[in-house]
């Protein structure tokens, strides 16, 4: 995958992970424990899958993107 596309995919993957994990506090506040717990675990699995199946694969092919993203997170506390 060309670098520009790889960077875009990683950025979107991070955003997708952020969006889905942002549901956890809402679900905790709105659902009972029996309903919340399986949903929270499913969200954790989905976020982990985004990292291992998308982000880590691209980092393996483009390690410079991993360093770039790490610098952004350190500086801005988020991926730009």
DRENPA-3360 file (N, C-alpha, C; in nm, 2 decimals, always signed):
BEGIN
1 = XXXXXXXX = +0.09/-0.12/+0.00/+0.00/+0.00/+0.00/+0.09/+0.12/+0.00 ~ +0.05/+0.22/-0.08/+0.14/+0.34/-0.08/+0.12/+0.42/+0.05 ~ +0.23/+0.49/+0.08/+0.23/+0.56/+0.21/+0.12/+0.65/+0.24 ~ +0.08/+0.73/+0.15/-0.03/+0.83/+0.17/-0.16/+0.76/+0.21 ~ -0.19/+0.65/+0.13/-0.31/+0.58/+0.16/-0.30/+0.51/+0.30 ~ -0.18/+0.45/+0.33/-0.16/+0.38/+0.45/-0.18/+0.48/+0.57 ~ -0.13/+0.60/+0.56/-0.14/+0.70/+0.66/-0.29/+0.73/+0.68 ~ -0.36/+0.75/+0.57/-0.51/+0.78/+0.58/-0.58/+0.66/+0.65;
9 = XXXXXXXX = -0.55/+0.54/+0.61/-0.62/+0.43/+0.68/-0.59/+0.42/+0.83 ~ -0.47/+0.44/+0.87/-0.43/+0.44/+1.01/-0.51/+0.56/+1.08 ~ -0.51/+0.67/+1.02/-0.59/+0.78/+1.09/-0.73/+0.75/+1.10 ~ -0.79/+0.70/+1.00/-0.94/+0.66/+1.01/-0.96/+0.55/+1.11 ~ -0.87/+0.45/+1.12/-0.88/+0.34/+1.21/-0.87/+0.40/+1.35 ~ -0.78/+0.49/+1.38/-0.78/+0.55/+1.51/-0.91/+0.62/+1.54 ~ -0.96/+0.69/+1.45/-1.09/+0.76/+1.47/-1.20/+0.67/+1.50 ~ -1.21/+0.56/+1.42/-1.31/+0.46/+1.44/-1.30/+0.40/+1.58;
17 = XXXXXXXX = -1.18/+0.37/+1.63/-1.16/+0.32/+1.76/-1.20/+0.42/+1.87 ~ -1.17/+0.55/+1.85/-1.21/+0.65/+1.94/-1.36/+0.66/+1.95 ~ -1.43/+0.66/+1.83/-1.57/+0.67/+1.83/-1.64/+0.55/+1.90 ~ -1.60/+0.43/+1.87/-1.66/+0.32/+1.94/-1.64/+0.31/+2.09 ~ -1.51/+0.35/+2.13/-1.49/+0.34/+2.27/-1.56/+0.46/+2.35 ~ -1.59/+0.56/+2.28/-1.67/+0.67/+2.34/-1.81/+0.63/+2.38 ~ -1.85/+0.52/+2.33/-1.98/+0.47/+2.36/-1.99/+0.41/+2.50 ~ -1.87/+0.37/+2.56/-1.87/+0.30/+2.68/-1.93/+0.38/+2.80;
25 = XXXXXXXX = -1.89/+0.50/+2.82/-1.95/+0.58/+2.93/-2.10/+0.60/+2.91 ~ -2.15/+0.62/+2.79/-2.29/+0.63/+2.76/-2.37/+0.51/+2.80 ~ -2.31/+0.39/+2.76/-2.38/+0.27/+2.79/-2.38/+0.24/+2.94 ~ -2.27/+0.27/+3.00/-2.26/+0.25/+3.15/-2.37/+0.33/+3.22 ~ -2.39/+0.45/+3.17/-2.49/+0.54/+3.24/-2.63/+0.50/+3.21 ~ -2.65/+0.44/+3.09/-2.79/+0.42/+3.04/-2.84/+0.27/+3.06 ~ -2.75/+0.18/+3.08/-2.78/+0.04/+3.08/-2.76/-0.02/+3.22 ~ -2.83/-0.12/+3.25/-2.80/-0.20/+3.37/-2.67/-0.28/+3.34;
33 = XXXXXXXX = -2.62/-0.33/+3.45/-2.49/-0.41/+3.44/-2.50/-0.53/+3.35 ~ -2.61/-0.60/+3.35/-2.63/-0.72/+3.27/-2.63/-0.69/+3.12 ~ -2.68/-0.57/+3.09/-2.68/-0.53/+2.95/-2.54/-0.46/+2.91 ~ -2.49/-0.38/+3.00/-2.37/-0.30/+2.98/-2.25/-0.39/+2.96 ~ -2.23/-0.49/+3.05/-2.10/-0.56/+3.05/-2.08/-0.63/+2.92 ~ -2.17/-0.71/+2.86/-2.14/-0.77/+2.73/-2.11/-0.67/+2.62 ~ -2.18/-0.56/+2.62/-2.16/-0.45/+2.52/-2.02/-0.39/+2.54 ~ -1.98/-0.36/+2.66/-1.85/-0.31/+2.69/-1.74/-0.40/+2.64;
41 = XXXXXXXX = -1.76/-0.53/+2.67/-1.66/-0.63/+2.62/-1.65/-0.64/+2.47 ~ -1.77/-0.63/+2.41/-1.77/-0.63/+2.26/-1.70/-0.51/+2.20 ~ -1.72/-0.40/+2.26/-1.65/-0.28/+2.22/-1.50/-0.29/+2.24 ~ -1.46/-0.35/+2.35/-1.31/-0.37/+2.37/-1.26/-0.46/+2.27 ~ -1.33/-0.57/+2.23/-1.28/-0.66/+2.13/-1.28/-0.59/+1.99 ~ -1.38/-0.51/+1.96/-1.38/-0.44/+1.83/-1.26/-0.34/+1.83 ~ -1.23/-0.27/+1.93/-1.12/-0.17/+1.93/-0.99/-0.25/+1.92 ~ -0.98/-0.36/+1.99/-0.85/-0.44/+1.98/-0.84/-0.49/+1.84;
49 = XXXXXXXX = -0.95/-0.53/+1.78/-0.94/-0.58/+1.64/-0.90/-0.47/+1.54 ~ -0.94/-0.35/+1.56/-0.90/-0.24/+1.48/-0.75/-0.22/+1.49 ~ -0.70/-0.23/+1.61/-0.55/-0.21/+1.63/-0.48/-0.33/+1.56 ~ -0.51/-0.45/+1.59/-0.43/-0.56/+1.54/-0.45/-0.59/+1.40 ~ -0.58/-0.58/+1.35/-0.61/-0.61/+1.21/-0.58/-0.50/+1.11 ~ -0.58/-0.38/+1.16/-0.56/-0.27/+1.06/-0.43/-0.19/+1.10 ~ -0.42/-0.13/+1.22/-0.31/-0.04/+1.25/-0.18/-0.12/+1.26 ~ -0.18/-0.23/+1.33/-0.05/-0.30/+1.34/+0.00/-0.35/+1.21;
57 = XXXXXXXX = -0.09/-0.40/+1.12/-0.05/-0.44/+0.99/+0.01/-0.33/+0.90 ~ -0.04/-0.21/+0.91/+0.01/-0.10/+0.83/+0.14/-0.06/+0.90 ~ +0.15/-0.06/+1.03/+0.28/-0.02/+1.09/+0.39/-0.12/+1.05 ~ +0.36/-0.24/+1.04/+0.46/-0.34/+1.00/+0.51/-0.31/+0.86 ~ +0.43/-0.26/+0.77/+0.47/-0.22/+0.64/+0.53/-0.09/+0.63 ~ +0.49/+0.00/+0.71/+0.53/+0.14/+0.71/+0.57/+0.19/+0.86 ~ +0.68/+0.14/+0.91/+0.72/+0.18/+1.05/+0.73/+0.33/+1.07 ~ +0.76/+0.40/+0.97/+0.78/+0.54/+0.98/+0.64/+0.61/+1.02;
65 = XXXXXXXX = +0.53/+0.55/+0.98/+0.40/+0.60/+1.01/+0.38/+0.58/+1.16 ~ +0.42/+0.47/+1.22/+0.41/+0.45/+1.36/+0.48/+0.56/+1.44 ~ +0.60/+0.59/+1.40/+0.68/+0.69/+1.47/+0.61/+0.83/+1.46 ~ +0.56/+0.86/+1.34/+0.49/+0.98/+1.31/+0.37/+1.00/+1.40 ~ +0.29/+0.89/+1.41/+0.17/+0.89/+1.49/+0.20/+0.90/+1.64 ~ +0.30/+0.83/+1.68/+0.35/+0.84/+1.82/+0.39/+0.99/+1.86 ~ +0.46/+1.06/+1.76/+0.49/+1.20/+1.79/+0.37/+1.28/+1.80 ~ +0.27/+1.26/+1.71/+0.15/+1.34/+1.72/+0.07/+1.32/+1.85;
73 = XXXXXXXX = +0.06/+1.19/+1.89/-0.01/+1.16/+2.01/+0.06/+1.23/+2.13 ~ +0.20/+1.22/+2.13/+0.27/+1.29/+2.24/+0.25/+1.44/+2.24 ~ +0.25/+1.50/+2.13/+0.24/+1.64/+2.12/+0.10/+1.69/+2.13 ~ +0.00/+1.63/+2.07/-0.14/+1.68/+2.07/-0.24/+1.59/+2.14 ~ -0.19/+1.48/+2.20/-0.28/+1.39/+2.27/-0.39/+1.33/+2.18 ~ -0.36/+1.32/+2.05/-0.45/+1.26/+1.96/-0.38/+1.25/+1.82 ~ -0.44/+1.17/+1.73/-0.39/+1.16/+1.60/-0.46/+1.27/+1.52 ~ -0.38/+1.34/+1.44/-0.43/+1.45/+1.36/-0.49/+1.41/+1.23;
% end
